[in-house]
Amino acid sequence: MQETAFTNNFLNAFLDQESALLSIKWLPSTYEMSAENFQSIFIQIAEFIETHHIKYWMGYTKDFAFIVPPDLQEWAAQEFNQRVLQAGLKKMAMIVPADIIANVGVKQSIEEMEKHQDLETIETRYFDNPEQAKEWLLGA
């Protein structure tokens, strides 16, 4: 059963404690997000993953409009990614826009993160169908 985990101006996060699944729905207001907002939100997400022993993350990125600059991609790749990996995150499913242009920014950020992972990695796949994403994440 999903319950609201936390919300802010840029996202709504939902927790399915039984499945150890965190779902994050990014909002169109992310076009107003600053670099500081991005970093503080991802720190909040990391803390939540640590506290609630999250193993699976489903990110709805269709409305994610913030352009992640290279320095933040690097920070996410090294700091954030290693932190959630150590916390036990196993799989990430990204629900991406069908539109290729918008899709490139999201994938580029994830790929940058993956470049910096050690041998142990967070398996990441891209979907345009949330049901298929959840099925893959939970192995149902």
MIVO-542335 format. One record per residue (C-alpha): residue number from 1; x, y, z. Coordinates in steps of 0.05 Angstrom, whole numbers, plus 5000, padded with zeros to 4 digits. Example, Ala and Ser with C-alpha at 12.3 -4.5 7.8 and 13.67 -1.06 7.14 Angstrom:
BEGIN
pos / X / Y / Z
1 / 5246 / 4910 / 5156
2 / 5273 / 4979 / 5143
END
This chain:
BEGIN
pos / X / Y / Z
1 / 5000 / 5000 / 5000
2 / 5027 / 5068 / 4980
3 / 5028 / 5126 / 5028
4 / 5053 / 5196 / 5019
5 / 5126 / 5198 / 5042
6 / 5141 / 5272 / 5032
7 / 5124 / 5329 / 4985
8 / 5152 / 5397 / 4966
9 / 5144 / 5447 / 4910
10 / 5179 / 5402 / 4860
11 / 5157 / 5330 / 4875
12 / 5110 / 5283 / 4909
13 / 5142 / 5221 / 4939
14 / 5104 / 5158 / 4958
15 / 5127 / 5098 / 4999
16 / 5106 / 5026 / 4994
17 / 5140 / 5001 / 5057
18 / 5121 / 4928 / 5045
19 / 5157 / 4929 / 4977
20 / 5213 / 4977 / 4999
21 / 5192 / 5020 / 4939
22 / 5199 / 5095 / 4935
23 / 5161 / 5129 / 4879
24 / 5177 / 5200 / 4861
25 / 5133 / 5241 / 4815
26 / 5169 / 5304 / 4792
27 / 5125 / 5364 / 4780
28 / 5125 / 5414 / 4722
29 / 5149 / 5467 / 4772
30 / 5218 / 5436 / 4767
31 / 5231 / 5487 / 4712
32 / 5237 / 5538 / 4769
33 / 5285 / 5494 / 4809
34 / 5353 / 5522 / 4828
35 / 5418 / 5483 / 4835
36 / 5411 / 5490 / 4911
37 / 5340 / 5463 / 4908
38 / 5364 / 5403 / 4867
39 / 5420 / 5387 / 4915
40 / 5378 / 5395 / 4978
41 / 5321 / 5353 / 4949
42 / 5369 / 5297 / 4931
43 / 5400 / 5299 / 5000
44 / 5330 / 5292 / 5029
45 / 5317 / 5233 / 4982
46 / 5382 / 5200 / 5004
47 / 5364 / 5208 / 5077
48 / 5296 / 5179 / 5065
49 / 5326 / 5118 / 5028
50 / 5374 / 5108 / 5087
51 / 5321 / 5115 / 5141
52 / 5268 / 5071 / 5107
53 / 5314 / 5018 / 5077
54 / 5290 / 5031 / 5006
55 / 5312 / 4979 / 4955
56 / 5272 / 5003 / 4894
57 / 5261 / 5073 / 4865
58 / 5211 / 5090 / 4811
59 / 5221 / 5160 / 4784
60 / 5167 / 5193 / 4742
61 / 5209 / 5242 / 4702
62 / 5158 / 5262 / 4649
63 / 5150 / 5330 / 4681
64 / 5222 / 5339 / 4704
65 / 5242 / 5405 / 4672
66 / 5306 / 5424 / 4709
67 / 5368 / 5422 / 4665
68 / 5421 / 5389 / 4708
69 / 5487 / 5425 / 4697
70 / 5551 / 5383 / 4692
71 / 5576 / 5400 / 4762
72 / 5510 / 5375 / 4792
73 / 5512 / 5313 / 4748
74 / 5582 / 5300 / 4776
75 / 5557 / 5311 / 4848
76 / 5498 / 5265 / 4837
77 / 5543 / 5213 / 4806
78 / 5594 / 5212 / 4862
79 / 5561 / 5236 / 4927
80 / 5488 / 5219 / 4919
81 / 5495 / 5154 / 4881
82 / 5547 / 5125 / 4928
83 / 5505 / 5144 / 4988
84 / 5442 / 5109 / 4963
85 / 5481 / 5049 / 4939
86 / 5511 / 5042 / 5009
87 / 5441 / 5050 / 5038
88 / 5419 / 4988 / 4999
89 / 5384 / 5016 / 4937
90 / 5384 / 4960 / 4885
91 / 5342 / 4982 / 4825
92 / 5318 / 5047 / 4794
93 / 5263 / 5049 / 4742
94 / 5257 / 5116 / 4706
95 / 5191 / 5132 / 4672
96 / 5216 / 5176 / 4617
97 / 5181 / 5221 / 4566
98 / 5168 / 5189 / 4499
99 / 5196 / 5253 / 4470
100 / 5269 / 5238 / 4454
101 / 5295 / 5309 / 4464
102 / 5270 / 5314 / 4536
103 / 5291 / 5242 / 4547
104 / 5364 / 5257 / 4532
105 / 5375 / 5302 / 4593
106 / 5347 / 5251 / 4642
107 / 5386 / 5193 / 4612
108 / 5450 / 5234 / 4609
109 / 5445 / 5249 / 4684
110 / 5434 / 5175 / 4700
111 / 5490 / 5152 / 4654
112 / 5538 / 5202 / 4686
113 / 5520 / 5173 / 4754
114 / 5531 / 5102 / 4729
115 / 5601 / 5120 / 4703
116 / 5624 / 5133 / 4774
117 / 5598 / 5070 / 4806
118 / 5644 / 5018 / 4832
119 / 5634 / 4944 / 4818
120 / 5569 / 4943 / 4856
121 / 5517 / 4983 / 4818
122 / 5445 / 5005 / 4820
123 / 5411 / 4972 / 4761
124 / 5374 / 5025 / 4721
125 / 5323 / 5016 / 4666
126 / 5279 / 5064 / 4627
127 / 5205 / 5054 / 4615
128 / 5147 / 5094 / 4587
129 / 5097 / 5048 / 4623
130 / 5094 / 5051 / 4699
131 / 5063 / 4982 / 4705
132 / 5120 / 4950 / 4667
133 / 5170 / 4990 / 4708
134 / 5140 / 4965 / 4774
135 / 5137 / 4894 / 4748
136 / 5211 / 4897 / 4731
137 / 5230 / 4930 / 4797
138 / 5193 / 4881 / 4841
139 / 5203 / 4820 / 4797
140 / 5128 / 4808 / 4795
END
